[in-house]
């Protein structure tokens, strides 16, 4: 009996020891992962281009995955440098949170949500999309979302010169084109992060010129859009 008790005690001690070692190992891995991921997240946030997905890949993906990529694009560096409306909402909150309901007004989000009518269901879809994102974080009530790595005024001006070197001006753009079509044409020249096509305020028609931001510095080139 005493030998059995001793054997059980040894097993318990061994279990405790293994648990402690596993905890230490897990914490070490997590700390290393956090240090590694912050740098990776910063790089990812600088190069998010989720609005420019391959149409075939888009059909295969779930709506939640599409929503996640779209929201990550909205919070990416490239978009926030151009999106004054969303940028100001982020700066208004001391932690950079934005109400999820705001995104229900965005055309791309409306398109992904499709025929979903009940607002609660729409918000739940946004929550599900944010919950598994490496770039975004929900508040405790799951009513707001922010970037895990804050977007600040310093972030705004930090890469401005670099962004200018990666951006090209395009003119003679047909009135019936859209962002995806322009991105598809110019993707032959490199990875595209952002397409800006200014419109007239009253008619909402394209002004015939635009700006395309690439992931790397580009040289002058000529493409026939006709």
N, CA, C and O of each residue as an XYZ file, in Angstrom:
904
protein
N       0.833     -1.209      0.000
C       0.000      0.000      0.000
C       0.866      1.257      0.000
O       0.609      2.212     -0.733
N       1.892      1.230      0.839
C       2.762      2.401      0.925
C       3.474      2.657     -0.396
O       3.663      3.800     -0.815
N       3.874      1.524     -1.060
C       4.548      1.665     -2.350
C       3.600      2.250     -3.403
O       4.003      3.056     -4.242
N       2.311      1.819     -3.340
C       1.317      2.341     -4.275
C       1.093      3.835     -4.059
O       1.005      4.621     -5.002
N       1.001      4.201     -2.751
C       0.814      5.624     -2.441
C       2.003      6.456     -2.919
O       1.850      7.557     -3.448
N       3.202      5.883     -2.712
C       4.402      6.589     -3.132
C       4.424      6.754     -4.653
O       4.809      7.793     -5.189
N       3.982      5.652     -5.341
C       3.924      5.699     -6.810
C       2.947      6.747     -7.291
O       3.236      7.480     -8.237
N       1.779      6.826     -6.645
C       0.775      7.841     -7.006
C       1.296      9.254     -6.767
O       1.073     10.169     -7.559
N       2.001      9.397     -5.638
C       2.542     10.713     -5.294
C       3.592     11.150     -6.314
O       3.652     12.315     -6.706
N       4.421     10.183     -6.736
C       5.444     10.491     -7.746
C       4.804     10.921     -9.065
O       5.264     11.845     -9.737
N       3.713     10.206     -9.411
C       3.006     10.546    -10.651
C       2.437     11.966    -10.580
O       2.523     12.736    -11.537
N       1.849     12.292     -9.410
C       1.271     13.624     -9.233
C       2.354     14.708     -9.298
O       2.162     15.758     -9.911
N       3.486     14.433     -8.659
C       4.600     15.390     -8.687
C       5.119     15.603    -10.115
O       5.444     16.713    -10.537
N       5.178     14.464    -10.839
C       5.656     14.532    -12.215
C       4.691     15.361    -13.070
O       5.108     16.149    -13.919
N       3.371     15.158    -12.819
C       2.345     15.914    -13.548
C       2.487     17.402    -13.288
O       2.455     18.223    -14.204
N       2.650     17.735    -11.968
C       2.788     19.153    -11.606
C       4.021     19.770    -12.271
O       3.980     20.888    -12.784
N       5.130     18.996    -12.246
C       6.377     19.483    -12.828
C       6.206     19.733    -14.330
O       6.637     20.759    -14.857
N       5.567     18.771    -15.006
C       5.336     18.913    -16.444
C       4.449     20.114    -16.748
O       4.665     20.837    -17.720
N       3.423     20.317    -15.877
C       2.519     21.447    -16.067
C       3.276     22.769    -15.949
O       3.081     23.682    -16.751
N       4.156     22.859    -14.924
C       4.947     24.070    -14.724
C       5.852     24.326    -15.927
O       5.952     25.448    -16.425
N       6.513     23.249    -16.384
C       7.405     23.374    -17.538
C       6.636     23.786    -18.792
O       7.099     24.611    -19.580
N       5.452     23.194    -18.959
C       4.619     23.541    -20.118
C       4.175     24.988    -20.065
O       4.160     25.683    -21.081
N       3.804     25.448    -18.843
C       3.381     26.837    -18.671
C       4.513     27.801    -19.011
O       4.313     28.812    -19.684
N       5.715     27.460    -18.524
C       6.884     28.304    -18.795
C       7.159     28.337    -20.292
O       7.401     29.390    -20.883
N       7.114     27.149    -20.883
C       7.370     27.045    -22.321
C       6.341     27.832    -23.116
O       6.679     28.527    -24.074
N       5.056     27.713    -22.699
C       3.975     28.397    -23.412
C       4.142     29.909    -23.305
O       3.970     30.639    -24.281
N       4.482     30.367    -22.095
C       4.656     31.808    -21.904
C       5.822     32.336    -22.732
O       5.748     33.419    -23.313
N       6.900     31.552    -22.778
C       8.056     31.968    -23.573
C       7.694     32.068    -25.035
O       8.086     33.012    -25.721
N       6.936     31.079    -25.516
C       6.517     31.076    -26.916
C       5.611     32.262    -27.206
O       5.731     32.909    -28.246
N       4.696     32.542    -26.269
C       3.765     33.648    -26.464
C       4.487     34.980    -26.494
O       4.178     35.849    -27.309
N       5.463     35.135    -25.587
C       6.215     36.386    -25.560
C       6.979     36.587    -26.858
O       7.000     37.685    -27.414
N       7.603     35.528    -27.333
C       8.325     35.596    -28.590
C       7.391     35.867    -29.738
O       7.719     36.618    -30.657
N       6.211     35.250    -29.686
C       5.218     35.420    -30.760
C       4.728     36.856    -30.798
O       4.558     37.441    -31.868
N       4.498     37.424    -29.597
C       4.002     38.792    -29.542
C       5.030     39.755    -30.124
O       4.681     40.669    -30.872
N       6.310     39.545    -29.773
C       7.351     40.425    -30.283
C       7.460     40.287    -31.800
O       7.654     41.271    -32.514
N       7.333     39.055    -32.277
C       7.446     38.809    -33.710
C       6.232     39.357    -34.445
O       6.353     39.975    -35.503
N       5.056     39.119    -33.863
C       3.846     39.521    -34.558
C       3.680     41.024    -34.647
O       3.133     41.518    -35.633
N       4.127     41.754    -33.665
C       3.958     43.212    -33.743
C       4.612     43.751    -35.005
O       4.029     44.569    -35.718
N       5.824     43.289    -35.275
C       6.521     43.742    -36.478
C       5.775     43.276    -37.726
O       5.617     44.030    -38.686
N       5.324     42.035    -37.698
C       4.593     41.498    -38.844
C       3.275     42.238    -39.047
O       2.874     42.518    -40.176
N       2.603     42.550    -37.932
C       1.335     43.276    -38.035
C       1.548     44.664    -38.625
O       0.755     45.124    -39.447
N       2.620     45.330    -38.203
C       2.909     46.658    -38.738
C       3.121     46.586    -40.249
O       2.636     47.432    -41.000
N       3.866     45.544    -40.684
C       4.107     45.372    -42.117
C       2.806     45.059    -42.847
O       2.558     45.558    -43.945
N       1.977     44.222    -42.215
C       0.703     43.845    -42.836
C      -0.210     45.057    -42.960
O      -0.855     45.255    -43.989
N      -0.260     45.864    -41.912
C      -1.118     47.046    -41.925
C      -0.684     48.052    -42.991
O      -1.487     48.858    -43.461
N       0.601     47.995    -43.367
C       1.097     48.906    -44.402
C       0.773     48.393    -45.804
O       0.832     49.147    -46.774
N       0.430     47.103    -45.906
C       0.253     46.521    -47.250
C      -1.086     45.816    -47.435
O      -1.226     45.003    -48.348
N      -2.070     46.110    -46.591
C      -3.383     45.481    -46.742
C      -4.050     45.982    -48.014
O      -4.106     47.188    -48.256
N      -4.552     45.067    -48.821
C      -5.182     45.476    -50.083
C      -6.407     44.616    -50.351
O      -6.618     44.153    -51.472
N      -7.214     44.405    -49.316
C      -8.299     43.421    -49.397
C      -9.404     43.773    -50.392
O     -10.203     42.901    -50.734
N      -9.480     45.010    -50.868
C     -10.533     45.322    -51.837
C     -10.150     44.844    -53.229
O     -10.964     44.891    -54.152
N      -8.926     44.388    -53.380
C      -8.447     44.026    -54.704
C      -8.290     42.514    -54.837
O      -7.333     42.037    -55.446
N      -9.222     41.769    -54.272
C      -9.158     40.317    -54.325
C      -9.377     39.779    -55.728
O      -9.999     40.419    -56.575
N      -8.849     38.592    -55.945
C      -9.115     37.859    -57.181
C     -10.582     37.442    -57.171
O     -11.028     36.849    -56.188
N     -11.363     37.729    -58.236
C     -12.794     37.389    -58.274
C     -13.076     35.920    -57.990
O     -14.047     35.599    -57.306
N     -12.234     35.021    -58.509
C     -12.450     33.585    -58.292
C     -12.261     33.248    -56.819
O     -13.035     32.484    -56.242
N     -11.226     33.824    -56.218
C     -10.967     33.584    -54.793
C     -12.098     34.146    -53.957
O     -12.458     33.583    -52.924
N     -12.669     35.285    -54.417
C     -13.749     35.949    -53.696
C     -14.995     35.071    -53.656
O     -15.694     35.019    -52.644
N     -15.267     34.383    -54.761
C     -16.441     33.518    -54.821
C     -16.302     32.350    -53.859
O     -17.285     31.892    -53.277
N     -15.067     31.868    -53.694
C     -14.829     30.694    -52.863
C     -14.895     31.024    -51.366
O     -15.258     30.168    -50.559
N     -14.547     32.255    -50.998
C     -14.471     32.604    -49.591
C     -15.831     32.802    -48.956
O     -16.808     33.108    -49.640
N     -15.892     32.624    -47.637
C     -17.139     32.841    -46.915
C     -17.356     34.341    -46.726
O     -16.421     35.134    -46.842
N     -18.605     34.720    -46.433
C     -18.902     36.132    -46.201
C     -18.154     36.682    -44.996
O     -17.733     37.839    -44.997
N     -17.988     35.860    -43.971
C     -17.268     36.301    -42.771
C     -15.821     36.615    -43.118
O     -15.265     37.615    -42.664
N     -15.215     35.752    -43.927
C     -13.819     35.979    -44.333
C     -13.706     37.228    -45.193
O     -12.756     37.999    -45.061
N     -14.676     37.420    -46.071
C     -14.680     38.627    -46.913
C     -14.820     39.878    -46.061
O     -14.135     40.876    -46.281
N     -15.730     39.808    -45.072
C     -15.918     40.946    -44.167
C     -14.633     41.255    -43.409
O     -14.243     42.413    -43.263
N     -13.989     40.203    -42.935
C     -12.747     40.385    -42.181
C     -11.701     41.083    -43.040
O     -11.061     42.030    -42.584
N     -11.521     40.633    -44.268
C     -10.516     41.237    -45.150
C     -10.885     42.684    -45.490
O     -10.017     43.549    -45.600
N     -12.181     42.928    -45.652
C     -12.619     44.282    -45.980
C     -12.390     45.233    -44.809
O     -11.926     46.357    -45.003
N     -12.714     44.787    -43.594
C     -12.500     45.616    -42.404
C     -11.015     45.851    -42.171
O     -10.615     46.950    -41.786
N     -10.198     44.834    -42.398
C      -8.752     44.992    -42.248
C      -8.225     46.018    -43.248
O      -7.319     46.792    -42.942
N      -8.805     46.011    -44.445
C      -8.412     47.015    -45.440
C      -8.777     48.417    -44.958
O      -7.969     49.340    -45.057
N      -9.998     48.576    -44.436
C     -10.422     49.896    -43.958
C      -9.461     50.440    -42.898
O      -9.189     51.640    -42.854
N      -8.947     49.545    -42.041
C      -8.073     49.973    -40.948
C      -6.592     49.943    -41.333
O      -5.733     50.248    -40.505
N      -6.291     49.584    -42.563
C      -4.903     49.551    -43.017
C      -4.327     50.949    -43.215
O      -5.072     51.907    -43.424
N      -3.013     51.065    -43.151
C      -2.345     52.362    -43.279
C      -2.721     53.083    -44.565
O      -3.029     54.275    -44.563
N      -2.690     52.329    -45.668
C      -2.927     52.944    -46.970
C      -4.316     53.568    -47.061
O      -4.459     54.693    -47.540
N      -5.342     52.847    -46.604
C      -6.696     53.381    -46.663
C      -6.886     54.558    -45.712
O      -7.515     55.554    -46.071
N      -6.347     54.448    -44.505
C      -6.551     55.511    -43.521
C      -5.858     56.809    -43.913
O      -6.286     57.889    -43.506
N      -4.803     56.711    -44.692
C      -4.156     57.941    -45.172
C      -5.060     58.679    -46.155
O      -4.948     59.892    -46.331
N      -5.964     57.923    -46.796
C      -6.847     58.523    -47.801
C      -8.277     58.727    -47.308
O      -9.019     59.530    -47.875
N      -8.667     58.010    -46.264
C     -10.046     58.035    -45.775
C     -10.170     58.987    -44.583
O     -10.003     58.584    -43.432
N     -10.461     60.238    -44.876
C     -10.542     61.257    -43.826
C     -11.671     60.961    -42.842
O     -11.513     61.160    -41.637
N     -12.807     60.487    -43.350
C     -13.973     60.216    -42.508
C     -13.641     59.178    -41.425
O     -13.880     59.418    -40.242
N     -13.096     58.035    -41.829
C     -12.776     56.977    -40.866
C     -11.627     57.385    -39.962
O     -11.610     57.059    -38.775
N     -10.673     58.095    -40.530
C      -9.514     58.551    -39.750
C      -9.953     59.456    -38.606
O      -9.448     59.340    -37.490
N     -10.894     60.358    -38.881
C     -11.362     61.285    -37.843
C     -12.135     60.548    -36.754
O     -12.048     60.906    -35.579
N     -12.892     59.518    -37.142
C     -13.599     58.705    -36.141
C     -12.612     58.022    -35.211
O     -12.845     57.938    -34.005
N     -11.509     57.533    -35.767
C     -10.475     56.870    -34.959
C      -9.833     57.857    -34.001
O      -9.618     57.542    -32.831
N      -9.527     59.055    -34.494
C      -8.869     60.065    -33.661
C      -9.808     60.621    -32.582
O      -9.346     61.118    -31.555
N     -11.118     60.537    -32.813
C     -12.092     61.043    -31.827
C     -12.115     60.186    -30.572
O     -12.396     60.695    -29.486
N     -11.826     58.898    -30.697
C     -11.837     57.978    -29.562
C     -10.418     57.826    -29.032
O      -9.490     57.581    -29.803
N     -10.240     57.970    -27.710
C      -8.883     57.951    -27.166
C      -8.173     56.600    -27.321
O      -6.954     56.513    -27.174
N      -8.946     55.552    -27.617
C      -8.333     54.245    -27.853
C      -8.427     53.816    -29.323
O      -7.979     52.734    -29.702
N      -9.016     54.686    -30.129
C      -9.089     54.402    -31.556
C     -10.244     53.505    -31.971
O     -10.237     52.954    -33.071
N     -11.248     53.352    -31.088
C     -12.391     52.487    -31.411
C     -13.386     53.194    -32.341
O     -13.565     54.410    -32.276
N     -14.024     52.407    -33.202
C     -15.075     52.896    -34.091
C     -16.288     51.988    -33.933
O     -16.144     50.766    -33.876
N     -17.472     52.569    -33.862
C     -18.701     51.775    -33.737
C     -18.859     50.840    -34.937
O     -18.680     51.252    -36.083
N     -19.191     49.598    -34.666
C     -19.398     48.637    -35.751
C     -20.533     49.071    -36.679
O     -20.502     48.803    -37.880
N     -21.541     49.747    -36.104
C     -22.699     50.167    -36.899
C     -22.303     51.108    -38.034
O     -23.000     51.187    -39.046
N     -21.176     51.830    -37.871
C     -20.705     52.751    -38.904
C     -20.444     52.003    -40.210
O     -20.727     52.514    -41.294
N     -19.905     50.796    -40.099
C     -19.500     50.054    -41.294
C     -20.697     49.492    -42.067
O     -20.560     49.089    -43.222
N     -21.862     49.468    -41.430
C     -23.052     48.994    -42.131
C     -23.467     49.964    -43.238
O     -24.249     49.609    -44.120
N     -22.939     51.190    -43.186
C     -23.258     52.188    -44.213
C     -22.284     52.130    -45.395
O     -22.506     52.780    -46.416
N     -21.213     51.355    -45.254
C     -20.202     51.283    -46.310
C     -20.677     50.353    -47.424
O     -21.151     49.247    -47.161
N     -20.547     50.805    -48.656
C     -21.068     50.053    -49.799
C     -20.504     48.640    -49.909
O     -21.240     47.695    -50.196
N     -19.207     48.495    -49.682
C     -18.584     47.165    -49.798
C     -19.156     46.207    -48.761
O     -19.402     45.036    -49.053
N     -19.367     46.712    -47.547
C     -19.936     45.884    -46.482
C     -21.374     45.517    -46.820
O     -21.787     44.372    -46.633
N     -22.137     46.488    -47.319
C     -23.518     46.214    -47.748
C     -23.544     45.115    -48.799
O     -24.390     44.221    -48.769
N     -22.607     45.201    -49.722
C     -22.531     44.220    -50.811
C     -22.254     42.818    -50.282
O     -22.857     41.844    -50.733
N     -21.336     42.722    -49.321
C     -20.983     41.410    -48.752
C     -22.132     40.847    -47.934
O     -22.409     39.649    -47.998
N     -22.806     41.701    -47.163
C     -23.913     41.240    -46.319
C     -25.138     40.867    -47.146
O     -25.989     40.100    -46.696
N     -25.221     41.412    -48.355
C     -26.277     41.024    -49.283
C     -27.682     41.277    -48.770
O     -28.024     42.402    -48.407
N     -28.502     40.220    -48.740
C     -29.928     40.355    -48.391
C     -30.203     40.298    -46.883
O     -31.363     40.245    -46.474
N     -29.173     40.306    -46.069
C     -29.374     40.258    -44.621
C     -30.105     41.531    -44.177
O     -29.610     42.638    -44.391
N     -31.269     41.375    -43.564
C     -32.108     42.533    -43.235
C     -31.998     42.989    -41.782
O     -31.973     44.188    -41.503
N     -31.933     42.037    -40.864
C     -31.944     42.376    -39.430
C     -30.596     42.955    -39.014
O     -29.551     42.336    -39.212
N     -30.638     44.162    -38.429
C     -29.385     44.838    -38.069
C     -28.574     44.041    -37.052
O     -27.345     44.032    -37.116
N     -29.237     43.380    -36.127
C     -28.520     42.575    -35.130
C     -27.698     41.470    -35.794
O     -26.580     41.174    -35.374
N     -28.275     40.863    -36.843
C     -27.558     39.817    -37.569
C     -26.350     40.397    -38.301
O     -25.300     39.760    -38.385
N     -26.507     41.592    -38.820
C     -25.403     42.252    -39.524
C     -24.257     42.551    -38.553
O     -23.088     42.312    -38.855
N     -24.619     43.078    -37.384
C     -23.601     43.387    -36.366
C     -22.906     42.112    -35.919
O     -21.689     42.094    -35.730
N     -23.678     41.046    -35.749
C     -23.080     39.763    -35.340
C     -22.072     39.269    -36.384
O     -21.018     38.734    -36.039
N     -22.410     39.456    -37.658
C     -21.490     39.061    -38.728
C     -20.189     39.860    -38.644
O     -19.104     39.316    -38.847
N     -20.310     41.164    -38.341
C     -19.119     41.999    -38.189
C     -18.296     41.562    -36.978
O     -17.066     41.539    -37.026
N     -18.988     41.219    -35.897
C     -18.302     40.733    -34.684
C     -17.538     39.456    -34.989
O     -16.380     39.311    -34.597
N     -18.184     38.529    -35.687
C     -17.530     37.267    -36.058
C     -16.306     37.524    -36.934
O     -15.279     36.860    -36.795
N     -16.429     38.488    -37.830
C     -15.318     38.807    -38.726
C     -14.128     39.395    -37.962
O     -12.974     39.091    -38.267
N     -14.418     40.234    -36.973
C     -13.349     40.877    -36.197
C     -12.717     39.930    -35.175
O     -11.540     40.063    -34.837
N     -13.505     38.981    -34.691
C     -13.055     38.108    -33.598
C     -11.823     37.287    -33.953
O     -10.984     37.013    -33.094
N     -11.715     36.897    -35.215
C     -10.592     36.046    -35.615
C      -9.510     36.818    -36.368
O      -8.578     36.222    -36.908
N      -9.635     38.142    -36.403
C      -8.646     38.949    -37.117
C      -7.389     39.142    -36.284
O      -7.466     39.363    -35.076
N      -6.237     39.058    -36.929
C      -4.966     39.314    -36.254
C      -4.692     40.807    -36.126
O      -3.862     41.224    -35.319
N      -5.390     41.606    -36.920
C      -5.119     43.042    -36.960
C      -6.077     43.882    -36.128
O      -5.748     45.000    -35.731
N      -7.275     43.337    -35.862
C      -8.333     44.125    -35.231
C      -8.704     43.598    -33.852
O      -8.487     42.428    -33.536
N      -9.265     44.484    -33.042
C      -9.661     44.109    -31.681
C     -11.014     44.721    -31.345
O     -11.250     45.901    -31.604
N     -11.906     43.911    -30.762
C     -13.227     44.383    -30.331
C     -13.148     44.899    -28.899
O     -12.282     44.480    -28.131
N     -14.062     45.818    -28.537
C     -14.147     46.213    -27.132
C     -14.898     45.127    -26.347
O     -15.379     44.160    -26.939
N     -14.997     45.278    -25.044
C     -15.608     44.229    -24.203
C     -17.057     43.970    -24.572
O     -17.518     42.829    -24.529
N     -17.780     45.027    -24.936
C     -19.200     44.884    -25.287
C     -19.416     44.387    -26.719
O     -20.539     44.096    -27.131
N     -18.315     44.300    -27.462
C     -18.374     43.861    -28.866
C     -19.286     44.754    -29.714
O     -20.053     44.289    -30.557
N     -19.162     46.052    -29.449
C     -19.933     47.036    -30.223
C     -19.010     47.956    -31.020
O     -19.464     48.686    -31.901
N     -17.707     47.919    -30.704
C     -16.735     48.770    -31.383
C     -15.507     47.943    -31.766
O     -15.262     46.871    -31.213
N     -14.750     48.465    -32.720
C     -13.537     47.778    -33.168
C     -12.418     48.795    -33.386
O     -12.668     49.946    -33.743
N     -11.195     48.355    -33.167
C     -10.028     49.209    -33.416
C      -8.874     48.351    -33.924
O      -8.941     47.122    -33.917
N      -7.820     49.025    -34.363
C      -6.593     48.326    -34.740
C      -5.872     47.868    -33.479
O      -5.921     48.549    -32.455
N      -5.204     46.722    -33.547
C      -4.398     46.293    -32.402
C      -3.182     47.194    -32.249
O      -2.741     47.474    -31.134
N      -2.645     47.643    -33.373
C      -1.550     48.614    -33.354
C      -2.147     49.968    -33.745
O      -2.596     50.136    -34.878
N      -2.157     50.936    -32.822
C      -2.862     52.202    -33.048
C      -2.388     52.953    -34.295
O      -1.218     52.900    -34.674
N      -3.339     53.653    -34.917
C      -3.021     54.560    -36.019
C      -3.013     55.968    -35.445
O      -4.036     56.450    -34.959
N      -1.867     56.626    -35.499
C      -1.718     57.947    -34.883
C      -1.369     58.997    -35.941
O      -1.178     58.683    -37.116
N      -1.292     60.232    -35.495
C      -0.864     61.317    -36.393
C       0.544     61.036    -36.910
O       0.875     61.352    -38.052
N       1.377     60.430    -36.040
C       2.742     60.100    -36.441
C       2.730     59.057    -37.559
O       3.521     59.123    -38.500
N       1.803     58.080    -37.433
C       1.677     57.063    -38.472
C       1.274     57.710    -39.786
O       1.720     57.309    -40.861
N       0.423     58.718    -39.676
C      -0.114     59.397    -40.855
C       0.983     60.053    -41.688
O       0.972     59.979    -42.916
N       1.937     60.702    -40.999
C       2.971     61.441    -41.730
C       4.255     60.635    -41.930
O       5.117     61.004    -42.727
N       4.363     59.528    -41.192
C       5.618     58.760    -41.187
C       6.027     58.291    -42.579
O       7.183     58.437    -42.978
N       5.068     57.724    -43.317
C       5.404     57.136    -44.606
C       4.883     57.966    -45.786
O       4.746     57.456    -46.898
N       4.592     59.258    -45.534
C       3.995     60.076    -46.594
C       4.897     60.188    -47.825
O       4.448     60.003    -48.956
N       6.180     60.495    -47.588
C       7.106     60.637    -48.711
C       7.268     59.311    -49.445
O       7.307     59.258    -50.675
N       7.361     58.252    -48.663
C       7.507     56.923    -49.257
C       6.266     56.576    -50.084
O       6.373     56.000    -51.166
N       5.083     56.934    -49.558
C       3.839     56.665    -50.270
C       3.797     57.446    -51.585
O       3.335     56.926    -52.600
N       4.277     58.687    -51.571
C       4.302     59.501    -52.784
C       5.153     58.842    -53.870
O       4.824     58.894    -55.055
N       6.257     58.222    -53.439
C       7.132     57.563    -54.410
C       6.495     56.299    -54.985
O       6.881     55.831    -56.055
N       5.515     55.754    -54.261
C       4.864     54.512    -54.708
C       3.561     54.788    -55.461
O       2.884     53.856    -55.895
N       3.212     56.063    -55.616
C       1.913     56.424    -56.200
C       2.081     57.016    -57.596
O       2.965     57.839    -57.835
N       1.222     56.587    -58.506
C       1.252     57.134    -59.869
C      -0.075     57.823    -60.169
O      -1.130     57.460    -59.649
N       0.024     58.834    -61.033
C      -1.147     59.592    -61.475
C      -1.596     59.026    -62.823
O      -0.778     58.799    -63.714
N      -2.918     58.801    -62.962
C      -3.463     58.226    -64.191
C      -4.566     59.149    -64.709
O      -5.384     59.640    -63.931
N      -4.587     59.383    -66.014
C      -5.663     60.202    -66.582
C      -6.310     59.493    -67.760
O      -5.910     58.391    -68.135
N      -7.331     60.151    -68.347
C      -8.128     59.563    -69.438
C      -8.812     58.266    -69.005
O      -8.890     57.306    -69.772
N      -9.304     58.253    -67.769
C     -10.008     57.074    -67.255
C     -11.474     57.125    -67.711
O     -12.140     58.140    -67.508
N     -11.979     56.059    -68.318
C     -13.379     56.036    -68.782
C     -14.369     56.233    -67.628
O     -14.109     55.801    -66.505
N     -15.484     56.875    -67.903
C     -16.479     57.178    -66.869
C     -17.125     55.920    -66.289
O     -17.545     55.912    -65.132
N     -17.204     54.853    -67.097
C     -17.926     53.654    -66.656
C     -17.040     52.626    -65.970
O     -17.463     51.491    -65.753
N     -15.809     53.013    -65.625
C     -14.917     52.055    -64.978
C     -15.086     52.091    -63.464
O     -15.844     52.913    -62.949
N     -14.387     51.207    -62.741
C     -14.440     51.201    -61.272
C     -13.066     50.842    -60.710
O     -12.124     50.590    -61.461
N     -12.964     50.822    -59.393
C     -11.682     50.560    -58.724
C     -11.103     49.201    -59.116
O      -9.910     49.073    -59.389
N     -11.984     48.180    -59.139
C     -11.514     46.822    -59.410
C     -10.950     46.705    -60.824
O      -9.938     46.040    -61.046
N     -11.618     47.361    -61.781
C     -11.160     47.294    -63.173
C      -9.787     47.954    -63.328
O      -8.899     47.416    -63.988
N      -9.629     49.126    -62.709
C      -8.344     49.825    -62.775
C      -7.258     48.991    -62.090
O      -6.142     48.875    -62.596
N      -7.593     48.421    -60.948
C      -6.625     47.597    -60.212
C      -6.202     46.397    -61.046
O      -5.031     46.016    -61.046
N      -7.155     45.803    -61.755
C      -6.854     44.630    -62.572
C      -5.875     44.990    -63.695
O      -4.928     44.251    -63.964
N      -6.112     46.123    -64.340
C      -5.244     46.549    -65.444
C      -3.824     46.829    -64.956
O      -2.849     46.378    -65.557
N      -3.721     47.586    -63.853
C      -2.404     48.014    -63.387
C      -1.697     46.982    -62.516
O      -0.529     47.159    -62.171
N      -2.391     45.912    -62.158
C      -1.753     44.863    -61.351
C      -0.626     44.182    -62.122
O       0.218     43.510    -61.528
N      -0.612     44.353    -63.438
C       0.480     43.807    -64.257
C       1.801     44.497    -63.920
O       2.877     43.961    -64.183
N       1.707     45.687    -63.337
C       2.910     46.468    -63.028
C       3.398     46.244    -61.592
O       4.479     46.709    -61.231
N       2.626     45.548    -60.784
C       3.014     45.301    -59.396
C       1.813     45.216    -58.475
O       0.680     45.451    -58.893
N       2.064     44.880    -57.224
C       0.990     44.754    -56.246
C       0.422     46.131    -55.899
O       1.165     47.057    -55.574
N      -0.898     46.250    -55.973
C      -1.570     47.527    -55.718
C      -2.171     47.544    -54.322
O      -2.817     46.586    -53.898
N      -1.950     48.651    -53.610
C      -2.489     48.798    -52.254
C      -3.764     49.631    -52.230
O      -4.664     49.377    -51.430
N      -3.835     50.618    -53.106
C      -4.984     51.520    -53.041
C      -5.221     52.192    -54.386
O      -4.284     52.585    -55.080
N      -6.498     52.313    -54.735
C      -6.892     53.021    -55.954
C      -7.834     54.149    -55.565
O      -8.842     53.918    -54.898
N      -7.511     55.354    -55.975
C      -8.354     56.516    -55.683
C      -8.871     57.095    -57.005
O      -8.085     57.492    -57.866
N     -10.203     57.140    -57.157
C     -10.829     57.683    -58.362
C     -11.763     58.825    -57.953
O     -12.922     58.579    -57.621
N     -11.279     60.064    -57.972
C     -12.104     61.214    -57.565
C     -13.371     61.342    -58.406
O     -13.381     61.043    -59.600
N     -14.459     61.803    -57.737
C     -15.744     61.998    -58.421
C     -16.227     63.425    -58.221
O     -15.848     64.091    -57.258
N     -17.063     63.887    -59.138
C     -17.711     65.187    -58.966
C     -18.748     65.068    -57.846
O     -19.473     64.075    -57.784
N     -18.826     66.054    -56.974
C     -19.694     65.980    -55.793
C     -21.176     65.888    -56.134
O     -21.930     65.199    -55.446
N     -21.595     66.571    -57.179
C     -23.020     66.593    -57.511
C     -23.455     65.390    -58.351
O     -24.398     64.684    -57.994
N     -22.773     65.166    -59.451
C     -23.180     64.081    -60.365
C     -22.666     62.712    -59.948
O     -23.187     61.686    -60.385
N     -21.628     62.700    -59.089
C     -21.005     61.451    -58.641
C     -20.321     60.679    -59.768
O     -20.008     59.497    -59.623
N     -20.094     61.356    -60.885
C     -19.384     60.711    -61.999
C     -17.880     60.913    -61.819
O     -17.442     61.855    -61.158
N     -17.099     60.015    -62.416
C     -15.648     60.096    -62.293
C     -15.107     61.322    -63.001
O     -15.635     61.738    -64.032
N     -14.052     61.900    -62.446
C     -13.441     63.094    -63.032
C     -12.490     62.755    -64.176
O     -12.006     63.647    -64.872
N     -12.221     61.451    -64.370
C     -11.375     61.046    -65.483
C      -9.913     60.870    -65.151
O      -9.105     60.582    -66.033
N      -9.560     61.041    -63.877
C      -8.176     60.784    -63.460
C      -8.190     60.054    -62.115
O      -9.228     59.964    -61.458
N      -7.036     59.539    -61.719
C      -6.983     58.811    -60.457
C      -5.556     58.632    -59.984
O      -4.603     59.026    -60.656
N      -5.427     58.025    -58.805
C      -4.115     57.767    -58.203
C      -4.054     56.296    -57.789
O      -4.996     55.755    -57.209
N      -2.937     55.674    -58.098
C      -2.763     54.256    -57.776
C      -1.519     54.105    -56.919
O      -0.420     54.488    -57.321
N      -1.705     53.538    -55.725
C      -0.570     53.318    -54.824
C      -0.119     51.868    -54.925
O      -0.912     50.946    -54.731
N       1.161     51.673    -55.231
C       1.749     50.339    -55.318
C       2.477     50.005    -54.017
O       2.728     50.882    -53.192
N       2.809     48.733    -53.846
C       3.489     48.305    -52.613
C       4.979     48.661    -52.639
O       5.627     48.702    -51.594
N       5.518     48.917    -53.837
C       6.926     49.309    -53.959
C       7.022     50.510    -54.888
O       6.062     50.843    -55.583
N       8.182     51.158    -54.899
C       8.404     52.313    -55.765
C       8.229     51.901    -57.221
O       8.707     50.847    -57.639
N       7.547     52.733    -57.982
C       7.278     52.400    -59.384
C       7.940     53.421    -60.306
O       8.257     54.543    -59.911
N       8.131     52.989    -61.535
C       8.686     53.877    -62.554
C       7.564     54.252    -63.519
O       6.486     53.658    -63.500
N       7.827     55.223    -64.342
C       6.797     55.653    -65.298
C       6.553     54.554    -66.329
O       7.490     53.890    -66.772
N       5.307     54.369    -66.701
C       4.961     53.391    -67.710
C       3.718     53.872    -68.443
O       3.046     54.801    -67.995
N       3.418     53.246    -69.555
C       2.279     53.655    -70.384
C       1.361     52.449    -70.581
O       1.791     51.392    -71.042
N       0.077     52.629    -70.220
C      -0.916     51.574    -70.424
C      -2.120     52.172    -71.132
O      -2.617     53.231    -70.748
N      -2.579     51.493    -72.159
C      -3.731     51.978    -72.904
C      -5.013     51.515    -72.213
O      -5.268     50.314    -72.125
N      -5.820     52.459    -71.722
C      -7.049     52.117    -71.002
C      -8.257     52.014    -71.932
O      -9.343     51.636    -71.495
N      -8.080     52.339    -73.179
C      -9.210     52.328    -74.116
C      -9.581     50.906    -74.544
O     -10.511     50.720    -75.329
